[in-house]
Each structure stands twice: as structure tokens, then as C-alpha cells.
Amino acid sequence: MSQELLTTFENELTEVALRPGTGGIFEITINNQLLWSRAEQGGFPDIKVLKQIVRDVIAPERDLGHSEKKPN
């Protein structure tokens, strides 16, 4: 996931940091804003969903091409 984010957002992200934890904690934050919590969402995000969530915060005008949500 880290490599995907760094590749996709190479001009917007300067780093992706991993912090060890216990008890199954998995959270994704940007500038202390919680974007994903395994405890709240009940699992891990699909990389496509994660890229969209990150994009919405750091580069909302950006098109993700094939990773973009498709209308139903």
C-alpha cells in the first residue's frame, strides 16, 4: 500500500510512515486527520478505495484514471 501511494502521489506525498502497534490497529492518517480505521470500517481498504480517499484530501482535483470510481 505504501509503495502504491508513493507512486500514485509522487508529487503530493513526501513520505509514508509506518508505526508498530498492538491489538490489530490499522489506521491511515494525513496531517492528523483519520482517513481509515480498521476498527471503524471493519477491515482493510482496497487499494483503489484508499487511493480515492487519499486523493480527496491531498489533491481533490486530480483524476486517478483507471482507479477512479465508475458510475453505477
C-alpha positions in Angstrom: 0.0 0.0 0.0 2.8 2.4 0.9 4.5 1.9 -2.5 1.2 2.4 -4.4 0.5 5.7 -2.6 4.1 7.0 -3.1 4.0 6.1 -6.8 0.5 7.5 -7.4 1.1 10.7 -5.4 4.8 11.2 -6.1 4.4 15.0 -6.2 2.0 15.3 -3.3 3.4 12.9 -0.7 6.9 13.3 0.8 6.7 10.2 3.0 4.6 7.3 4.2 5.4 6.3 7.8 4.6 3.0 9.5 4.2 2.8 13.2 4.1 -0.5 15.0 1.1 -1.1 17.3 -0.7 -3.9 19.1 -4.2 -5.3 19.1 -4.8 -5.2 15.4 -4.7 -1.5 15.0 -4.6 -0.3 11.4 -5.2 3.4 10.8 -4.4 5.8 7.9 -4.0 9.5 8.7 -2.9 12.5 6.9 -1.8 15.5 9.0 -3.5 14.0 12.0 -6.8 13.6 10.0 -8.1 10.0 10.3 -8.9 8.6 6.9 -9.3 5.0 7.6 -9.7 2.9 10.8 -9.8 -0.8 10.7 -11.9 -0.7 14.0 -14.4 1.7 12.5 -14.6 0.4 8.9 -14.2 -3.3 9.9 -11.2 -4.2 7.8 -8.6 -3.1 5.4 -9.3 -0.8 2.4 -8.9 -2.0 -1.1 -6.0 -0.1 -2.7 -8.4 1.6 -5.2 -10.6 2.9 -2.4 -7.5 4.0 -0.4 -6.2 6.0 -3.4 -9.5 7.7 -3.8 -9.7 8.6 -0.1 -6.1 10.0 -0.1 -6.7 11.9 -3.3 -9.9 13.5 -1.9 -7.7 15.0 0.9 -4.5 15.9 -0.8 -5.4 16.5 -4.5 -9.2 16.6 -4.9 -9.0 18.0 -8.5 -6.8 15.0 -9.6 -8.1 12.3 -11.9 -6.9 8.8 -10.9 -7.7 7.4 -14.4 -8.4 3.6 -14.2 -8.5 3.8 -10.3 -11.4 6.3 -10.5 -14.8 5.3 -9.2 -17.1 4.1 -12.0 -20.7 5.4 -12.0 -23.3 2.7 -11.3 
